[in-house]
Amino acid sequence: MDQPAGYLHWGFILISYPNLILIGIMVVLFVAALLLPFPGHASGDKGRKS
C-alpha cells in the first residue's frame, strides 16, 4: 500500500492494474446479468395470463 500501483502500457492505453481488474469484474457481472434468468422466473406457460 505504500507504493504506487503498477500500470499496463498497451499502445495509447495506460491503466492501473487495480482499475483493470475492477473493469474486468464489472464486465463479467454485466454478462452474467444478461445471460442468467431472473430468480423465480416461471419457465413455460405456467405464470402467463392470456
N, C-alpha and C positions, 0 to 999 in steps of 0.2 A: 504494500500500500504506500510505501514511501518513495516509489519510483514511478515515473510516468508510464502509461500503458504503451504496449507495442503497436505499431501501425503496419497496415498492409498497403504496400505501394503496388498498384496494378494500372499501368498506363497513366491516365489522368486522375484515377480514383485513389483517394487517400482516406482510409477509415481505420479507426482503432479496433483492435480485436474484440474488446467487450461490446462495442456497438455492433460489430458484425455478428457476434453470437446472438445478441438480442434481436436483431433484424431476422436472423435465421429462425429463431424460436417463434417470432410473430408470424412469419410466412407459413411455418408448419401448422400452427394453430388455425390460421385462416383456411388453409387447405382442408384440415380436419373438419372444421365447421361446415365447409361446403359439402364434404363427402359423407359425413356421418349423419344418420337420421336423428330427428328430434326425439328426446325421451318420451315415451308414452304415445308416440305417433302410431295410430292404428294402421296396420297394413291390410290391404284389400278393401272390401266394401263394408266392413262392419260399422264404422262410425259415420258413414255418409247418409245424408238425407236427400231423397230425390223429389 
